[in-house]
Amino acid sequence: MVANAVTAGRTTLGELIRQRTGELTPSERKVARTLFATNLMAGFDTVAELARRAQVSGPTVVRFATRLGFSGYPDFQRALRGDLAQRIDSPLRLYGKNTEDPRGDRLLDHARDTFTRGITSTIASIPAETFEAVIALLIDRRRPFWTTGGRFTQFCAQMLHAHLYQLRPNSHVIEYTPAGRPDALLDLGRRDVLLVFDVRRYQKDTIALAQTASSRGATLILVTDPWLSPIADVADHVLTVDVEAPSPYDSMVPCVALVETMVAAIVASLGQSSKRRIAALEHLRAGFTWDDDTSLQRGEER
């Protein structure tokens, strides 16, 4: 059964629920939304408690569990306990779980194999239709584009923006600052597209930003890990990246690879228009130079 893949650690409970969403009844989808809205913690409720939260019947909760491939609700909860332990792993916890201690050449081999496996599994897990829908949003010049991340993933947002503003207009990065996040919400509306990077352990301010942007009508794209940020509950499109690493810290290598892949797809989709924009940017830059005290001056004035 598919549920066995969760128990064996080959997939996560969040991924399984998203994969099976199309097979769920409207009432069962209410259970799924309730789980995502509570970071899956509502799954530890009794059947009656979860049914009350989701505003469905008790049998609907049981059918939801069996629809996913579990023998019943207790079986679902057992899988949830194992899934949650990985979902909340911190560097300190991962220190204790890492039994390998490769050094020298072995460390290089271990890192190569880990990163290669992470990139391969990330690219393989992304549905082509989801990826194409995301790229269509990113190349639409009529729609302002925004991106942001968390403590470790903000650099992925910065990297995407550094490429995207050269390829299309109306591209913005929301700075990872106390003022930058709420201030950016002032201009977000129904025409805007927001791409958020959020991996475990999920940040409350990032979640709040995404939820508010969604409530204001913005189209939301989420890049997250296989355990799924709570933002998945309100996201229009979700892309997952592997985070396995040769250290106690989650790897950003697959996430960077995904950003590079998106940039390649954007360049291919925009064709000559992006080339003309880059040429115009290079022409503008050629007219400026930096003097020794780093003040910007026109080139012909030096």
C-alpha positions in Angstrom: 0.0 0.0 0.0 1.0 3.6 -0.5 0.8 4.2 3.2 3.7 1.7 3.7 6.0 4.2 1.9 5.3 6.7 4.7 6.1 4.1 7.4 9.3 3.1 5.5 10.4 6.7 5.2 10.2 6.8 1.4 7.7 9.6 1.4 6.1 11.9 4.0 2.6 12.0 5.2 2.1 15.5 3.9 3.2 14.4 0.4 0.9 11.4 0.5 -2.1 13.6 1.4 -1.3 16.0 -1.4 -0.9 13.1 -3.9 -4.3 11.7 -2.9 -6.2 15.0 -2.7 -7.8 14.4 -6.1 -9.3 11.2 -4.8 -10.8 12.7 -1.7 -14.4 13.6 -1.3 -15.2 17.3 -0.4 -15.7 16.3 3.3 -12.4 14.4 3.3 -10.7 17.4 1.9 -11.9 19.4 4.9 -10.0 16.9 7.1 -6.8 17.4 4.9 -7.1 21.2 5.2 -7.5 21.0 8.9 -4.4 18.9 9.2 -2.3 21.2 7.1 -3.7 24.3 8.9 -2.4 22.8 12.2 1.0 21.6 10.8 -0.5 18.1 11.0 -0.8 18.3 14.8 -4.6 17.9 14.6 -3.9 14.3 13.6 -3.1 13.5 17.2 -6.7 14.4 18.1 -9.3 11.6 18.7 -11.6 10.9 15.8 -14.3 12.9 17.4 -12.0 15.9 18.1 -10.7 16.0 14.6 -14.1 15.6 13.1 -15.3 18.5 15.2 -12.4 20.7 14.1 -13.0 19.8 10.4 -16.7 20.1 10.8 -17.3 16.6 9.4 -18.6 13.3 10.8 -16.4 10.8 12.7 -16.8 8.2 9.9 -15.4 10.8 7.4 -12.2 11.0 9.4 -11.9 7.2 9.4 -12.6 7.1 5.7 -9.9 9.8 5.1 -7.3 7.5 6.8 -8.3 4.5 4.9 -8.4 6.4 1.6 -4.7 7.2 2.2 -4.0 3.4 2.5 -4.0 3.0 6.3 -5.8 0.2 8.0 -7.6 2.8 10.2 -7.1 6.0 12.2 -4.8 4.4 14.8 -2.5 3.2 11.9 -2.6 6.8 10.5 -1.6 8.2 13.9 1.4 5.7 14.2 2.7 6.9 10.8 2.1 10.5 11.9 4.3 10.1 15.0 7.2 8.8 12.9 6.7 11.5 10.3 6.5 14.3 12.9 9.8 13.2 14.5 11.6 14.0 11.2 9.5 17.1 10.5 10.8 18.9 13.7 14.4 17.7 13.5 16.9 20.4 14.5 20.7 20.4 14.0 21.1 19.3 17.6 18.8 16.3 17.2 20.4 15.4 13.9 23.8 15.3 15.6 22.6 12.4 17.7 21.0 10.6 14.7 24.0 10.8 12.4 25.9 7.6 12.9 28.3 8.1 10.1 31.5 10.0 10.7 33.3 10.0 7.3 36.5 11.9 7.0 38.9 12.9 4.2 38.2 11.1 0.9 35.3 9.3 2.5 33.7 12.6 3.4 34.1 13.9 -0.1 32.5 10.7 -1.5 29.7 10.9 1.1 29.0 14.5 0.2 29.0 13.9 -3.5 26.6 10.9 -3.2 24.3 12.8 -0.8 24.1 15.9 -3.0 23.6 13.9 -6.2 20.9 11.9 -4.6 19.2 15.0 -3.3 19.2 16.8 -6.7 18.0 13.6 -8.5 15.1 13.0 -6.1 14.1 16.6 -6.1 13.9 16.9 -9.9 12.1 13.5 -10.2 9.5 14.4 -7.6 8.2 17.6 -9.3 5.2 17.0 -11.5 5.8 18.5 -15.0 2.4 20.2 -15.0 3.1 21.9 -11.7 6.5 23.1 -12.9 5.1 24.4 -16.1 2.3 26.3 -14.3 4.9 27.9 -12.0 7.1 29.0 -14.9 4.1 30.4 -16.7 3.5 32.7 -13.7 7.1 33.7 -13.4 7.3 34.8 -17.1 4.1 36.8 -17.1 5.3 40.4 -17.3 1.8 41.7 -16.5 1.9 40.2 -13.0 4.3 41.6 -10.4 6.5 39.0 -8.9 7.7 38.8 -5.3 9.9 36.3 -3.5 11.2 35.7 0.0 12.6 33.1 2.3 13.5 32.3 5.9 16.7 32.4 7.9 18.6 29.9 5.7 16.4 30.1 2.5 16.4 33.8 2.0 19.6 33.5 -0.1 17.6 31.2 -2.5 15.0 34.0 -2.9 17.8 36.6 -3.4 19.4 34.3 -6.0 16.1 33.8 -7.9 15.5 37.6 -7.9 19.0 38.4 -9.0 18.3 36.5 -12.2 14.7 37.3 -12.6 14.9 41.1 -12.5 17.3 40.9 -15.5 14.9 38.8 -17.4 11.5 40.5 -16.8 10.2 43.7 -15.2 8.2 43.9 -12.0 10.4 41.5 -10.0 10.9 42.2 -6.3 12.5 40.5 -3.3 11.0 40.9 0.2 13.8 41.5 2.5 14.2 39.3 5.6 13.9 42.2 8.0 11.2 43.1 10.6 10.1 46.1 8.5 10.5 44.5 5.1 7.9 41.8 5.4 4.8 43.8 6.7 5.7 46.7 4.4 5.7 44.5 1.3 2.2 43.4 2.1 1.0 46.9 1.4 1.3 46.5 -2.3 0.4 42.8 -2.7 -2.9 42.1 -4.4 -4.8 39.8 -6.8 -2.4 40.4 -9.7 0.7 39.6 -7.7 2.6 36.3 -7.5 4.5 35.5 -4.4 7.1 32.6 -4.3 8.0 31.6 -0.7 10.9 29.3 0.4 10.1 27.7 3.8 11.7 24.5 5.1 11.8 22.8 8.5 11.7 24.2 11.2 9.0 26.4 9.6 9.1 30.1 10.6 6.1 31.8 12.1 6.8 35.1 10.4 7.2 33.4 7.0 3.9 31.5 7.5 2.1 34.7 8.6 3.4 36.6 5.5 2.2 33.9 3.1 -1.2 33.5 4.8 -1.8 37.3 4.6 -0.6 37.5 1.0 -3.0 34.6 0.1 -5.9 36.4 2.0 -5.2 39.5 -0.1 -5.7 37.4 -3.3 -2.0 36.9 -4.4 -1.1 33.7 -6.2 1.2 31.8 -3.9 4.0 29.4 -4.9 5.7 27.4 -2.1 9.1 25.8 -2.2 9.4 23.5 0.9 10.8 20.2 2.1 9.0 16.8 1.8 7.3 17.3 5.2 5.6 20.4 3.9 5.4 23.8 5.5 2.0 24.8 6.9 1.9 27.3 4.0 1.0 24.3 1.8 -2.5 24.7 3.0 -3.0 28.0 1.3 -0.5 27.7 -1.6 -1.6 27.5 -5.2 1.4 25.5 -6.2 3.9 23.5 -4.1 7.4 22.3 -5.1 9.3 20.1 -2.7 13.1 19.8 -2.4 15.2 17.2 -0.7 17.1 18.4 2.3 19.3 15.4 3.1 22.8 16.6 4.0 26.2 15.2 5.0 26.0 17.4 8.1 23.4 18.0 10.8 22.1 21.0 8.8 19.5 20.6 6.1 21.1 20.9 2.6 20.2 23.8 0.4 21.9 22.2 -2.6 18.7 20.7 -4.2 16.9 24.0 -3.5 19.7 25.9 -5.4 19.4 23.4 -8.2 15.7 24.0 -8.4 16.3 27.7 -8.7 18.8 27.2 -11.4 16.4 24.9 -13.2 13.6 27.6 -13.0 16.0 30.2 -14.4 16.8 27.9 -17.3 13.1 27.4 -18.0 12.4 31.1 -17.8 15.2 32.0 -20.2 14.0 29.3 -22.7 10.4 30.5 -22.4 11.2 34.3 -22.8 13.6 33.8 -25.7 14.8 36.9 -27.5 12.8 39.3 -25.2 15.0 38.3 -22.2 18.2 38.7 -24.4 17.1 42.2 -25.4 16.4 43.1 -21.8 19.9 41.9 -20.7 21.5 43.8 -23.5 19.7 47.0 -22.5 20.9 46.4 -18.9 24.5 45.9 -20.0 24.3 49.1 -22.1 23.1 51.1 -19.1 25.8 49.6 -16.9 28.5 50.4 -19.4 27.8 54.1 -18.9 28.6 54.0 -15.2 31.7 53.1 -13.2 32.7 53.1 -9.5 35.4 55.5 -8.2 37.8 54.6 -5.3 35.4 55.8 -2.6 32.6 53.6 -4.1 30.4 56.6 -5.1 28.7 56.0 -8.4 29.6 58.4 -11.3 28.9 58.6 -15.0 31.7 57.0 -17.0 32.3 60.0 -19.2 32.7 62.3 -16.2 35.8 60.5 -14.9 
